[in-house]
Amino acid sequence: MQLAKIVALSVSWLALGCNLFGKSENGNLGANAPVMYGSGGSGGVGPGGSGGTNGAKADAAVAGSGGAAGSGVRGDGGPDATITGSPDAGKTPADTDSHNGAQLWISFGPYTFARCTWFSATDGFCNDDPRSVPGLTSLQVNVFKTSDGGKSWGLVSAIDTETSAHDASINVYVLSPSDMWFISGFAGVGQSGSIGHSIDGGKSWTSLTSTVDAVLSTAPSDSGTPSVPLWQLASVGGRIWLLPQGGNLVASQDGGVTWRKIVPPADFGAASSRSLIATQSYLLLRFLASDNSLGLYRWNGAAFVAVEGVLPPSSAGDQTGTWWRSSPNVEGVLFVDRGPLPAWASPFWVYATTDGGGTFQQLLGGNVGTSSSVVGLSDGLAFSALGSLTAYVCGVFSDTSNTRYLEIRQTLSAGKTWSTLHSEPYQSSYAYISLAVDPTGTVHAMHYSTDSLGATMAYDAHHVLQ
């Protein structure tokens, strides 16, 4: 992982950004973005930041959990944890593309994708939404590959998902150009699901559904509220983790040939919004306890233990609106709290951990009433580099005239100062930018839109930040 590359290239990108925009300012896993599950992410229902995306519908003040309430003063004595640098007021798009600085964006043309994974600045895989195909009884998902950053695409696999339920949650995980998985979950009888694996780049697939079902045949019934998606998969340290049915958890160390049940934390089975969070070396379990506080447990090689760090109490009294963002290629996990749904106007904080929950650092907090007001965050990334915490946030920002801009902001100093890497007029209620880090350390930006619930993702453009 070339974290030094990320920071070194940040300097050259900032210089480039000044000219273009007038600013002064997850092993061999691919970088899937966004991958935020649970209530209120990528927070809300569904993959890819559902709560985060809808957060743009109302202005949000920022709660200062590190300083005095509403003071905007950092608890560590540093500068106010607000985003500095004004938007490009009145700047029009560079060309007919709606994205400001459009010469940087590579349009996916007629394609829109539900999930994308990048392995270099040019090489990536994306899959479309499940669809019905004449002659097939189950839905099909197509996986495409690009070798030129998204200018052209070729079909590499057509997956039979083993489910015909149109309301099933279906995800494709491209762990490497040859190692691919799909999972589907359906909230029907027994919360049924399916899982398949390919080791030849999608040319052939092996169904592992019956193998997993056999392991789960004696698993306890689910007494909590299922997470969305209903089946979740993660890969850390060569081990595949599967959260298939509510509070049940299984893992495989041989590529899915054999599975064993893993004992989750005692309060995991009765919890809601349960999720796997995978970084380069850590696996975390995230869930909402019965009092709506956020539970975080880390796998220590033998069992799940509560993380040492403590997130601040939610500004709205509970953490049902907290969403998270992680990348399988770095160690950081970014947490954003905007209060319980649907109170989008509640204050929020942004924290990050780069040591598996051992400690947390505040990146944003305090009242923001400046030309850089945060209207709603939809995505973000955090990682440790060169002795400090580097982070990105994407979302909607407002100037003093209440004109809104879709922007990418970056901090190289754990939130003490921020710079704007990209700004464009905000033209749609459900259009956003997502970020990913590939195994080479390259940071990717992807333009996407959602439906009104934020559950359906449609990626349509890409460019490399660094």
N, C-alpha and C positions, 0 to 999 in steps of 0.2 A: 504494500500500500504506500503510495508516494504522497504522503501528507505534506512533505516539504515542497513538493511540486505545486500543491494546491495553493499554499501561501505565497510562494515565489511568483507564481503566475498571476496572483491577485493584483500585484503591483502593475504588471503590464496591462491587465484587463482594465484596471481603473483608469490608466492613461488613455487606453483606447476608448473607454466609455465616455471620457470627457469630450473627445472629438466627435463622437457619433451622436451623443445625446445632449451635449451642452451642459454636462454636469461638472461640478467641482468636487464635487464630492471625493453489498453487503456480502474466508476461504476463497472459492472461485465463484461466489454468487454474483449474479448480475444486479444492477441497481434498479430496483423496482420503485416506481414513484407514481403517485403517492401510495403508500400502504399504511393507512390509518384506519383502525377498526375500533368499534365501540361507540358509545354515545358521545355526541358532540364532536369524527375523523376520520387523516388525510385527512376531526371528530364527529359525528352524527351517526346515521345508520348507513351501512354499506361501505365498501372499500373506497379509498381515495379521498377522504377528507370531507365526508358529508356534512358534519357540523361546521367544519371550517369554511366550506364554500358558502353555506347559507349565512355565515356571519357577516357578509357584506350587506345584508338587507337593512341593517340599522347601525347607526354610529355606536362605537364602543369606547368608553373611557377606560383608562388603564389604571388598575389598582396597584398601589405601591406596597407590596408585601415586605420589601426589604427596609423601608423607611416608615415614617409616620403616615397614617392613613390619609390618602389624598394629597400627600406633600410632593410626590414626584422626586423625593430625595433617595439616593441609593443607600442601602444599609451598609455598604462597604466603604463609604466615604468618598467614592468616586463621583464623577459627573452625574447629573440626572439621567436616569435610564430611559431617555426618550430618543427617538430616531431623528437625527439631524439631517439637514439638506432639503431644500425645497423642491417640489415637483417641477416639471417642465410646463409651466402654465401657458396654455394656449398653443403649445407645440402641435403641429399637425402630423399625421403619418408621413413617413418618408416616401411612400408610393401608394399604390392602390391597396396594398396589404394593410389590414387594420392595425398591425403591430408596429408601433413606433420603432424606427431603426430597422425597418423591414428587410434591409439587405442582409441582416444577420440570420433571419429566420428561414429555415427550409420548410416549405409547406409539404404536407403529406399528400397533396393533390386530392384525388377522389376518395382517399382512405381516411377513416377515423377509427381509432383503436381504443380498447377498454383498458389495456395494460401494456407497458413498455419496459424493456430491460436493455441496458447498454453495456457493452464490453470494451469499447474504445470510443474515440471521438467520431468514428464513422460507422462502426459495426453495432447493430442492435436488432432486437426481436420484439415484435408487437403482435398482440392477438386482438381479434375483433370480438364483438358481442356474440353470445350463443344465438344460433338461428335454426329454424326448421328447414330441413332439406328433403325434397321429395324422395321417397323410397327408404328413408331412415325413420325409425320410431323414436330415437332420442335426438336431442339437440346437438349441433355440431359447432365447434370453435375452430377457426382457422388461425394458424400462426404464420406470420410473414417475417422475412429478413431483409435488412438493408445493409449495404456496404458503402454507402455514400451519404450517411447522415440523414436519410429519409427522402432523398430525391427520387429514388426508385425502390420498389419492393417486389419480392418474389415469394410465392407460397412455398413453405417448407413442410407444413403438416396440416391435415384436416382431422380433428380429434372427435371421435364419438364419445360424448361425455357420459353416457350410460344413464341419462335422465331426460325425461320429456317434460319436466315441470318448468314452465316458463318463469315461475317466480323463484326458482332455485338460485342460490348464489354459486357461481362457477368462476374459478380462477385458474390461470395457467402460470406456472412458476418455471422460468428458464434459468436453471442454476448454472449451466454452461452451454456452449453451442451444441453439445451432444446430450447433456443430462436435462431432461424436461419432465415436469409433473403436471397433472391436472387434478383438481378436486372439485366436487360439487356437494352442496348441502341443501336439503329440502326440509322445510318445517312441517312435514307430514307426520304420519304415524311413526313413532320411534325416531323422529328427526333423521331420516335416512340420508345417505350420501354415497359418493363413489370416489375412487382414487385410481389413477393410472400413472404409469411410469414408462419413459422411453430413454434408452441409452444410446440411440443412434440418430439423434437430432430430429426426432419425430417421425422417422420413416416407419417405425413399428411401435406399438404400444402394448403393454402388459397390464391387465386389470388386476389390482390388488384389493378390490373391494371385499371379496369373500374372505381373504386372509385377515384383513382388519376386522371385519364383522365377527370372525371366529374369536379373535382376542377380546372383543368387546362383549361377547355373549354373556359373560358373567360380571360385566361392569355394572356399577350402581346406576340406578335410574337418575335422571336429571331432575333436581328439585329447584334449580335456579332459572333465571331467564337466559335463553340462548344468546350467544353473541351473533353479530352479523359481520362477516359471513358465518354460516353455520358450521362449516368445516374450515380449518385454518392449517397451514403448513409452514414450517420454517426449517432452515438448515444451518447448523452451527457446529463447527469442529468435526465435520464428516458425519454427523448424526442427523437423521431426519426426524423432526417432531411433528406430530399430528394432533390437533385438538378437534376431534371429530364430533363429539356429542356433548354439549354443555360442559359439565365438570369432569369429563373423562379425558385422559391424556395418554398417548402411546408414543413410542419412539423406536427407531430402527437404526442399527449400526452397520447394516449390510445392504444398503440401498433398497430397502423395502422387502427383502426376501423373508425376513422374520421380524416380528414386532413384539414388544413387551409393554405391559401397562406400567405407567409411572404414577406413583402416589403424589397427588397434588397437595397443596396446603389444606389444612383442616377446614377452613372456611371457604374454599374455592368452589365446592359443589353447589352451595346454596347462594353463591354470588351471582351478579348479573354483569353483562358486558365483558365477558372474559376474552382475553386476547393474548396471543403470542407476540413478543417483541424480540426480534433477533438483530444483533449487531455482529461485528466481525468475530468477536470472541465470547459474547455474553448472550444468554437466553433469559428473558424476563417474562413473568406472567403478570398481566395487568387485569384488574377486575374492580368492580364496585361492591363494597361491603354493604351489609344491610342498612347501615346508617348513611349510605351514599358517600363514604370516604373512599379514597383511592388506595387500593391494595397493590403492592409491588413486591414480587418475590423473584429471587435470582437462583438459577441452577448452579450448585457448587461442585458438580461432578458426581454427587451421590444423592442429593435431595434439594428441594426448593427451600430457601431460607429468606426471611424478610430482609429487604435491603436496609442498609444502615442509615442512609440519608432520609430526610423527611421533607416532603413537599409542603408548602404553606397551606393553611386552610383556604378553601375557595372563598372568593369575595362574595359569592351569593349563598354561602351557607353549606353547600355540598359540592361534590365534584362530578356530577352527572354530565356536565358540559365540558369536561377535560378531554382533549384529544392529544395524541402523541404522534411523533414522526421519527422513524429510525431508518438507517441505511445498512444493508448487510455488509458493506465494504468499509465502514468506519465504526468507531465505538460510541459515538454520541447518540443520545435520545433526547429529543426536544418535546417539551410538554407545554401546551397552551390551555389556559382555563378561561372560559368565557361565561361561566355560570350555567345553571341547568337550562335545558331547552324549555320553552322557546324564548327565554329572556335574553335576546341577543344584545340588548343595550347594557347588560351588566358589565362592570369593570373586569379586566382580565390581567393575568400575569403570564410571563413566558420564562420557563426555567429549562435547564439542560443538565444532563449528567453524561460524563464521558468515562466513568469507571463502574458501570453496571449498577448504578444506584447507591454507590458508596457516599457520594457527595452530590449536591445540586448547586448550580450557580444561576443567579437571577440575570436574565438578559434584558427583559423589559418589565417595567413597573412604574407606577406613579401616574398622575393625571397628565394626559397629553392634550393640550389645547392650543397647539401651534399649527404652523402651516404644514406640518407633517402628521396631522392627526391620523391615527389608525382607525379605519372604518371597519375592517375585518381582515383577519389573517386566514389564509387557506392552506398554507404549506410552509415547511421550514426544514432546515438541516442543521446539525451541530456536530462538531468534532474538535479534538484537541490537536493543535499544531504549533510547533515552535514555542512551546511554553505557555500558550494562551488558548482560550477557547474561541474558535472560529465558528460563526453561524450565519445562516441566511434565513430571511423570512420573505415570503411572497404574499401579496394580498392587495387590498384596496386602501388607498390613502387619500386624504382630502386636504385641500388648501383652504385658506381663509375665506374664499368665496364659495366654499362647499363644492368645488369642482373635484371630481374623483379621478384617480389615476391607478392603473394596474401596474405594480412595481415589484422589483426585486431589490431587497436591501441586504447589505453585508456588514458584519462586524468582525474585526480581527482582534478585538480586545475585550471579549466577554461582555459585550453590550455597553461599554463605556462610550464608544463612538460608533456611528453607523454611516455608511455611504450608500448612495443609490447607484445600482449597476444598470438598471433598465427602468424606463417609465414610458407608458403609453396611455392615451385617453381611455377611460373605462367606458366601454360602449355597450356592455351587456350585463344583465343582472346575474348571469351564471357563467361568466367567462373568467378563467384564472390561469395562473402559471404554476407549474410544479417543478421540482428539482430532483435530480438523481446524481449519485456518485458512482462511477464505474470502477472496476478493479484496478485501473491504471491511475486512479486519483483524479480523473477528469470530471468536472462538474457540468451536468447537462441541464438545460432549461427546456421545458415542454409546455406548449400552450394547449389548454383543454377547456372544455365546457361541460356543464352538467345539466341534468334535468332539475325540476323545481325542488326535488328532495335531496339532490346531491348524490344520489345512489348510482346513477348511470354516468360513466366517464366517456368522453370523446376527445382523445388527443388528436390534434391536427397539424402541429408544427413543432419544430425542434431547432435549437442552436446550442453550441458549446460555449459555456462561459469561460472556461480556462483550458 
